Amino acid sequence: MIRQRFDDEMIEYLEALKWWDWDAEKIFNNLEVLCSSDLTKIRENK
């Protein structure tokens, strides 16, 4: 690994969120938030 894209807290949260199990429409509708590094935005848009 060269470097992590997200910090450990973000990685843990994304793993718990299991966004990869969401249907395609929900992923598409939340794509901007999922690509963001703003943990607050991600938590608000579950």
Backbone atoms as SQL, in Angstrom:
CREATE TABLE atoms (id INTEGER PRIMARY KEY, chain TEXT, resi INTEGER, resn TEXT, atom TEXT, x REAL, y REAL, z REAL);
INSERT INTO atoms VALUES
  (1, 'A', 1, 'MET', 'N', 0.850, -1.171, 0.000),
  (2, 'A', 1, 'MET', 'CA', 0.000, 0.000, 0.000),
  (3, 'A', 1, 'MET', 'C', 0.900, 1.240, 0.000),
  (4, 'A', 2, 'ILE', 'N', 0.564, 2.187, -0.861),
  (5, 'A', 2, 'ILE', 'CA', 1.321, 3.439, -0.930),
  (6, 'A', 2, 'ILE', 'C', 0.792, 4.413, 0.114),
  (7, 'A', 3, 'ARG', 'N', -0.515, 4.593, 0.135),
  (8, 'A', 3, 'ARG', 'CA', -1.148, 5.434, 1.154),
  (9, 'A', 3, 'ARG', 'C', -2.634, 5.130, 1.187),
  (10, 'A', 4, 'GLN', 'N', -3.269, 5.462, 2.298),
  (11, 'A', 4, 'GLN', 'CA', -4.709, 5.278, 2.435),
  (12, 'A', 4, 'GLN', 'C', -5.431, 6.489, 1.874),
  (13, 'A', 5, 'ARG', 'N', -6.532, 6.251, 1.202),
  (14, 'A', 5, 'ARG', 'CA', -7.346, 7.349, 0.698),
  (15, 'A', 5, 'ARG', 'C', -8.130, 7.990, 1.835),
  (16, 'A', 6, 'PHE', 'N', -8.571, 7.169, 2.794),
  (17, 'A', 6, 'PHE', 'CA', -9.360, 7.640, 3.927),
  (18, 'A', 6, 'PHE', 'C', -8.634, 7.300, 5.220),
  (19, 'A', 7, 'ASP', 'N', -8.966, 8.057, 6.274),
  (20, 'A', 7, 'ASP', 'CA', -8.383, 7.748, 7.571),
  (21, 'A', 7, 'ASP', 'C', -9.072, 6.515, 8.161),
  (22, 'A', 8, 'ASP', 'N', -8.526, 6.006, 9.258),
  (23, 'A', 8, 'ASP', 'CA', -9.048, 4.771, 9.849),
  (24, 'A', 8, 'ASP', 'C', -10.507, 4.888, 10.272),
  (25, 'A', 9, 'GLU', 'N', -10.901, 6.058, 10.792),
  (26, 'A', 9, 'GLU', 'CA', -12.291, 6.257, 11.220),
  (27, 'A', 9, 'GLU', 'C', -13.243, 6.151, 10.031),
  (28, 'A', 10, 'MET', 'N', -12.864, 6.764, 8.903),
  (29, 'A', 10, 'MET', 'CA', -13.699, 6.721, 7.699),
  (30, 'A', 10, 'MET', 'C', -13.785, 5.294, 7.161),
  (31, 'A', 11, 'ILE', 'N', -12.687, 4.596, 7.133),
  (32, 'A', 11, 'ILE', 'CA', -12.680, 3.214, 6.645),
  (33, 'A', 11, 'ILE', 'C', -13.598, 2.346, 7.493),
  (34, 'A', 12, 'GLU', 'N', -13.493, 2.483, 8.793),
  (35, 'A', 12, 'GLU', 'CA', -14.344, 1.707, 9.702),
  (36, 'A', 12, 'GLU', 'C', -15.822, 2.024, 9.468),
  (37, 'A', 13, 'TYR', 'N', -16.137, 3.303, 9.301),
  (38, 'A', 13, 'TYR', 'CA', -17.525, 3.693, 9.079),
  (39, 'A', 13, 'TYR', 'C', -18.047, 3.157, 7.749),
  (40, 'A', 14, 'LEU', 'N', -17.277, 3.290, 6.686),
  (41, 'A', 14, 'LEU', 'CA', -17.715, 2.805, 5.373),
  (42, 'A', 14, 'LEU', 'C', -17.908, 1.291, 5.372),
  (43, 'A', 15, 'GLU', 'N', -17.045, 0.586, 6.077),
  (44, 'A', 15, 'GLU', 'CA', -17.219, -0.862, 6.175),
  (45, 'A', 15, 'GLU', 'C', -18.493, -1.219, 6.931),
  (46, 'A', 16, 'ALA', 'N', -18.803, -0.480, 7.977),
  (47, 'A', 16, 'ALA', 'CA', -20.032, -0.732, 8.743),
  (48, 'A', 16, 'ALA', 'C', -21.270, -0.349, 7.935),
  (49, 'A', 17, 'LEU', 'N', -21.143, 0.671, 7.096),
  (50, 'A', 17, 'LEU', 'CA', -22.252, 1.158, 6.272),
  (51, 'A', 17, 'LEU', 'C', -22.646, 0.141, 5.200),
  (52, 'A', 18, 'LYS', 'N', -21.676, -0.634, 4.733),
  (53, 'A', 18, 'LYS', 'CA', -21.872, -1.641, 3.685),
  (54, 'A', 18, 'LYS', 'C', -22.576, -1.056, 2.458),
  (55, 'A', 19, 'TRP', 'N', -22.059, 0.091, 1.993),
  (56, 'A', 19, 'TRP', 'CA', -22.673, 0.775, 0.856),
  (57, 'A', 19, 'TRP', 'C', -22.691, -0.096, -0.392),
  (58, 'A', 20, 'TRP', 'N', -21.777, -1.050, -0.477),
  (59, 'A', 20, 'TRP', 'CA', -21.724, -1.916, -1.661),
  (60, 'A', 20, 'TRP', 'C', -22.931, -2.847, -1.756),
  (61, 'A', 21, 'ASP', 'N', -23.679, -2.971, -0.663),
  (62, 'A', 21, 'ASP', 'CA', -24.900, -3.774, -0.690),
  (63, 'A', 21, 'ASP', 'C', -26.127, -2.955, -1.098),
  (64, 'A', 22, 'TRP', 'N', -25.956, -1.637, -1.240),
  (65, 'A', 22, 'TRP', 'CA', -27.071, -0.779, -1.644),
  (66, 'A', 22, 'TRP', 'C', -27.437, -1.076, -3.095),
  (67, 'A', 23, 'ASP', 'N', -28.685, -0.794, -3.451),
  (68, 'A', 23, 'ASP', 'CA', -29.062, -0.950, -4.854),
  (69, 'A', 23, 'ASP', 'C', -28.403, 0.169, -5.669),
  (70, 'A', 24, 'ALA', 'N', -28.306, -0.033, -6.986),
  (71, 'A', 24, 'ALA', 'CA', -27.595, 0.897, -7.867),
  (72, 'A', 24, 'ALA', 'C', -28.149, 2.310, -7.781),
  (73, 'A', 25, 'GLU', 'N', -29.458, 2.447, -7.663),
  (74, 'A', 25, 'GLU', 'CA', -30.068, 3.779, -7.609),
  (75, 'A', 25, 'GLU', 'C', -29.621, 4.537, -6.355),
  (76, 'A', 26, 'LYS', 'N', -29.595, 3.860, -5.225),
  (77, 'A', 26, 'LYS', 'CA', -29.172, 4.513, -3.980),
  (78, 'A', 26, 'LYS', 'C', -27.693, 4.914, -4.053),
  (79, 'A', 27, 'ILE', 'N', -26.865, 4.061, -4.635),
  (80, 'A', 27, 'ILE', 'CA', -25.446, 4.415, -4.802),
  (81, 'A', 27, 'ILE', 'C', -25.330, 5.624, -5.708),
  (82, 'A', 28, 'PHE', 'N', -26.023, 5.603, -6.836),
  (83, 'A', 28, 'PHE', 'CA', -25.971, 6.727, -7.772),
  (84, 'A', 28, 'PHE', 'C', -26.436, 8.024, -7.109),
  (85, 'A', 29, 'ASN', 'N', -27.521, 7.952, -6.341),
  (86, 'A', 29, 'ASN', 'CA', -28.052, 9.140, -5.675),
  (87, 'A', 29, 'ASN', 'C', -27.127, 9.674, -4.586),
  (88, 'A', 30, 'ASN', 'N', -26.225, 8.838, -4.088),
  (89, 'A', 30, 'ASN', 'CA', -25.311, 9.236, -3.014),
  (90, 'A', 30, 'ASN', 'C', -23.856, 9.254, -3.460),
  (91, 'A', 31, 'LEU', 'N', -23.631, 9.205, -4.758),
  (92, 'A', 31, 'LEU', 'CA', -22.283, 9.105, -5.295),
  (93, 'A', 31, 'LEU', 'C', -21.383, 10.256, -4.860),
  (94, 'A', 32, 'GLU', 'N', -21.879, 11.466, -4.924),
  (95, 'A', 32, 'GLU', 'CA', -21.069, 12.625, -4.541),
  (96, 'A', 32, 'GLU', 'C', -20.629, 12.527, -3.082),
  (97, 'A', 33, 'VAL', 'N', -21.552, 12.129, -2.226),
  (98, 'A', 33, 'VAL', 'CA', -21.249, 12.000, -0.803),
  (99, 'A', 33, 'VAL', 'C', -20.268, 10.850, -0.568),
  (100, 'A', 34, 'LEU', 'N', -20.477, 9.730, -1.240),
  (101, 'A', 34, 'LEU', 'CA', -19.592, 8.583, -1.064),
  (102, 'A', 34, 'LEU', 'C', -18.171, 8.869, -1.540),
  (103, 'A', 35, 'CYS', 'N', -18.034, 9.715, -2.534),
  (104, 'A', 35, 'CYS', 'CA', -16.709, 10.070, -3.058),
  (105, 'A', 35, 'CYS', 'C', -16.056, 11.187, -2.252),
  (106, 'A', 36, 'SER', 'N', -16.810, 11.789, -1.382),
  (107, 'A', 36, 'SER', 'CA', -16.306, 12.865, -0.533),
  (108, 'A', 36, 'SER', 'C', -15.513, 12.268, 0.626),
  (109, 'A', 37, 'SER', 'N', -14.649, 13.073, 1.191),
  (110, 'A', 37, 'SER', 'CA', -13.933, 12.618, 2.390),
  (111, 'A', 37, 'SER', 'C', -14.545, 13.246, 3.640),
  (112, 'A', 38, 'ASP', 'N', -15.738, 13.834, 3.482),
  (113, 'A', 38, 'ASP', 'CA', -16.422, 14.500, 4.593),
  (114, 'A', 38, 'ASP', 'C', -17.296, 13.487, 5.329),
  (115, 'A', 39, 'LEU', 'N', -16.793, 12.983, 6.427),
  (116, 'A', 39, 'LEU', 'CA', -17.495, 11.968, 7.206),
  (117, 'A', 39, 'LEU', 'C', -18.869, 12.449, 7.661),
  (118, 'A', 40, 'THR', 'N', -18.990, 13.721, 7.975),
  (119, 'A', 40, 'THR', 'CA', -20.269, 14.290, 8.412),
  (120, 'A', 40, 'THR', 'C', -21.325, 14.150, 7.319),
  (121, 'A', 41, 'LYS', 'N', -20.976, 14.487, 6.089),
  (122, 'A', 41, 'LYS', 'CA', -21.913, 14.373, 4.966),
  (123, 'A', 41, 'LYS', 'C', -22.362, 12.924, 4.775),
  (124, 'A', 42, 'ILE', 'N', -21.428, 12.025, 4.856),
  (125, 'A', 42, 'ILE', 'CA', -21.741, 10.608, 4.644),
  (126, 'A', 42, 'ILE', 'C', -22.710, 10.113, 5.723),
  (127, 'A', 43, 'ARG', 'N', -22.456, 10.490, 6.958),
  (128, 'A', 43, 'ARG', 'CA', -23.334, 10.050, 8.049),
  (129, 'A', 43, 'ARG', 'C', -24.710, 10.659, 7.944),
  (130, 'A', 44, 'GLU', 'N', -24.842, 11.859, 7.402),
  (131, 'A', 44, 'GLU', 'CA', -26.140, 12.519, 7.259),
  (132, 'A', 44, 'GLU', 'C', -26.955, 11.916, 6.126),
  (133, 'A', 45, 'ASN', 'N', -26.322, 11.285, 5.172),
  (134, 'A', 45, 'ASN', 'CA', -27.001, 10.799, 3.967),
  (135, 'A', 45, 'ASN', 'C', -27.149, 9.289, 3.903),
  (136, 'A', 46, 'LYS', 'N', -27.254, 8.647, 5.030),
  (137, 'A', 46, 'LYS', 'CA', -27.414, 7.186, 5.022),
  (138, 'A', 46, 'LYS', 'C', -28.587, 6.865, 4.189);
